[in-house]
Amino acid sequence: MSARCGIIFVHGIVGNNHIFDLLAPHVPAHVESKFITLKGHGDNALAFSKTSMAEWKSQVATAVKDMQARCHHVLAVGHSMGCLLIMEQAAQGNLSGLFLLNPPLRIKPRLSLLSNALRVMLRATSTPVAQAAKDAYGISLDFNPLHYYGWPLRYIELFNEIRRVKNVVINHLHCPVLTILSANDEMVSLSSAKELTRRGHSEIITLPHSTHYYYSPADRNAITTQFNHFLRQSPA
């Protein structure tokens, strides 16, 4: 990779950039990096209600454009919804490579999704999985129900974007794509891989002992190994 290369990180819905803590130390010192905090995140439930998918997409597009002004090649890493946002930019020809963590191309909620959410709300995070969910949660706990008025719409927007990415955006991806899925993901189905493989994006790794937010020590090593491979294979 050349000194004129940059990499952008985009977290998922109600998430934060702690999900990328295992990758950040592996970014070479000469590579510019930017961790985007999506609007309404890092704040309270009311702030999240007031934002929108359109704002998130605009925010990512602006960050990519800014980095393009300084870098010959721009790579992107996404987690969950963040994958959808960077796939949009890649389909427009603005990115040179995608590293996708648990892209939500097909959804299959498990009971553990609800139980982990309850543990986070009740601060009962004694298990590694629950603690990882708490660490990845990007909205401060808010017990005023009126502050959640916009949340249903945000998730409707998310599911609409999933459909659009599957039906339109993914057909226009022409850069290298490396995808990592978790076998025990609480919400993203492993069959998401089919949406990528049937369109020729076949470099997919499955983590046997991880969830949407929690990565076992062995799986963490696998992620960092693949990330370093992704960086080495990216355009110089």
C-alpha positions in Angstrom: 0.0 0.0 0.0 1.2 3.5 -0.8 1.5 6.5 1.5 -1.4 7.9 -0.5 -4.0 5.4 0.8 -6.8 5.9 3.3 -9.3 3.7 5.1 -12.7 4.6 6.5 -14.5 2.7 9.3 -18.3 2.8 9.6 -20.2 1.2 12.5 -23.7 -0.2 12.5 -27.1 1.2 13.7 -27.1 2.1 17.4 -23.4 1.1 17.4 -20.1 2.8 17.9 -16.5 2.5 16.8 -15.4 0.3 19.6 -16.3 -2.6 17.4 -13.2 -1.8 15.4 -10.8 -1.8 18.4 -9.3 -5.1 17.3 -8.5 -3.7 13.8 -7.2 -0.2 14.5 -3.8 -1.3 15.7 -3.2 -3.1 12.4 -3.7 0.0 10.2 -0.1 1.0 9.0 1.1 4.3 10.3 1.4 5.8 6.8 -2.2 5.0 6.0 -4.8 7.7 6.8 -7.7 6.4 8.8 -11.1 7.9 9.8 -13.6 6.4 12.2 -17.1 7.9 11.4 -19.5 8.4 14.3 -22.9 8.4 12.5 -25.3 11.3 13.5 -27.5 10.5 16.5 -25.0 8.0 17.8 -22.8 8.7 20.8 -25.8 10.6 22.2 -29.3 9.8 23.6 -32.4 8.2 22.2 -33.9 11.5 21.3 -30.9 12.5 19.1 -31.2 9.1 17.4 -34.9 9.7 16.7 -34.1 13.0 15.0 -31.6 11.6 12.5 -32.2 9.6 9.4 -30.7 7.1 6.9 -30.3 9.9 4.4 -28.1 11.8 6.8 -26.0 8.8 7.5 -25.5 8.1 3.8 -24.6 11.8 3.2 -22.2 11.7 6.1 -20.3 8.7 4.7 -20.3 10.1 1.2 -18.8 13.3 2.4 -16.1 11.5 4.4 -15.2 9.4 1.3 -15.0 12.5 -0.9 -12.8 14.3 1.6 -10.4 11.4 1.8 -10.4 11.0 -2.0 -9.0 14.5 -2.2 -5.9 13.4 -0.3 -5.6 9.7 -1.2 -5.1 7.8 -4.4 -7.0 4.8 -3.0 -9.7 4.7 -0.3 -10.7 1.5 1.4 -13.6 1.0 3.8 -14.5 -1.3 6.7 -18.1 -1.6 7.8 -19.9 -3.5 10.6 -23.6 -4.4 10.2 -25.5 -1.4 8.7 -22.1 0.3 8.1 -21.5 -2.4 5.4 -24.6 -1.1 3.5 -23.4 2.4 3.6 -19.9 1.7 2.3 -21.3 -0.7 -0.3 -23.3 2.2 -1.7 -20.0 4.2 -2.1 -18.2 1.3 -3.7 -21.0 0.8 -6.2 -20.5 4.4 -7.2 -16.8 3.7 -7.9 -15.5 5.7 -4.9 -13.8 2.8 -3.0 -10.9 0.4 -3.9 -11.9 -2.4 -1.5 -14.5 -3.4 1.1 -13.9 -5.3 4.4 -17.4 -6.3 5.6 -18.2 -7.5 9.2 -21.6 -9.2 9.5 -23.3 -7.4 6.6 -27.1 -7.6 7.1 -28.1 -8.8 3.7 -30.5 -11.4 5.1 -32.0 -11.1 8.6 -32.8 -14.0 10.9 -33.4 -12.7 14.5 -32.7 -15.1 17.4 -34.0 -15.0 20.9 -30.6 -14.1 22.1 -31.0 -10.7 20.4 -33.8 -9.8 22.9 -32.0 -11.3 25.9 -28.8 -9.4 25.2 -30.8 -6.2 24.7 -32.4 -6.7 28.1 -29.1 -7.5 29.7 -27.7 -4.2 28.4 -30.7 -2.2 29.7 -30.5 -3.9 33.1 -26.7 -3.6 33.1 -26.5 -7.3 33.6 -23.4 -7.8 31.5 -21.6 -10.6 33.3 -21.2 -12.8 30.2 -18.7 -11.9 27.5 -21.5 -11.8 24.9 -23.6 -9.4 26.9 -20.5 -7.2 27.7 -19.6 -7.0 24.1 -23.2 -5.9 23.2 -23.0 -3.2 25.9 -19.6 -2.0 24.6 -20.9 -1.8 21.1 -24.1 0.1 22.0 -23.8 3.7 20.8 -26.8 5.3 22.5 -26.9 6.3 26.1 -29.6 4.5 28.2 -32.8 6.6 28.2 -35.9 5.7 30.1 -38.2 8.4 28.6 -40.4 6.5 26.1 -41.2 9.7 24.3 -37.6 10.0 23.1 -38.0 6.8 21.1 -40.6 8.2 18.7 -38.4 8.1 15.7 -36.8 4.6 16.3 -39.4 2.6 14.3 -38.9 4.8 11.3 -35.1 4.4 11.5 -35.5 0.6 11.4 -38.0 0.8 8.5 -35.3 2.8 6.7 -32.7 0.2 7.5 -34.8 -2.7 6.1 -35.6 -0.6 3.0 -31.9 -0.1 2.5 -31.2 -3.8 2.9 -33.6 -4.5 0.1 -32.1 -1.8 -2.1 -28.6 -3.0 -1.5 -29.5 -6.6 -2.4 -31.6 -5.7 -5.4 -29.5 -2.8 -6.9 -26.3 -1.8 -5.2 -24.6 -5.2 -4.9 -24.8 -5.7 -8.7 -22.5 -2.7 -9.2 -19.7 -3.8 -6.9 -16.5 -4.2 -8.9 -13.8 -3.7 -6.2 -12.4 -6.5 -4.0 -14.8 -7.5 -1.2 -13.8 -9.6 1.8 -16.8 -10.6 4.0 -16.7 -12.0 7.5 -19.9 -13.6 9.1 -20.4 -14.9 12.6 -22.0 -18.4 12.9 -23.9 -17.4 16.1 -25.0 -13.9 14.9 -28.2 -12.9 16.8 -29.7 -11.1 13.7 -27.7 -11.6 10.5 -28.3 -14.9 8.7 -25.3 -16.9 7.4 -27.3 -17.1 4.2 -26.3 -13.4 3.6 -23.2 -15.1 2.0 -25.5 -16.2 -0.9 -26.3 -12.7 -1.8 -22.5 -12.1 -2.3 -21.4 -15.4 -3.8 -24.1 -15.5 -6.5 -22.8 -12.1 -7.7 -19.2 -13.3 -7.8 -18.0 -11.9 -4.4 -16.9 -15.2 -3.0 -14.2 -14.4 -0.5 -16.2 -15.1 2.6 -15.0 -16.2 6.1 -17.3 -17.7 8.7 -16.4 -17.4 12.4 -17.5 -20.5 14.3 -17.6 -19.0 17.8 -18.7 -15.4 17.4 -21.9 -13.3 17.5 -22.9 -10.0 16.0 -20.8 -8.1 18.5 -18.7 -10.7 20.4 -15.7 -12.3 18.8 -13.9 -15.2 20.6 -10.1 -14.9 21.0 -9.5 -17.4 18.2 -12.0 -15.6 15.9 -10.4 -12.2 16.8 -7.1 -13.6 15.5 -8.8 -14.8 12.3 -10.3 -11.3 11.8 -7.0 -9.6 12.2 -5.3 -12.1 9.9 -7.9 -11.5 7.2 -7.7 -7.7 7.7 -3.9 -7.8 7.2 -4.4 -9.9 4.1 -7.0 -7.4 2.9 -4.5 -4.5 3.4 -1.7 -6.4 1.6 -4.0 -7.2 -1.4 -5.3 -3.7 -1.7 -4.2 -1.4 -4.6 -0.8 0.2 -4.1 
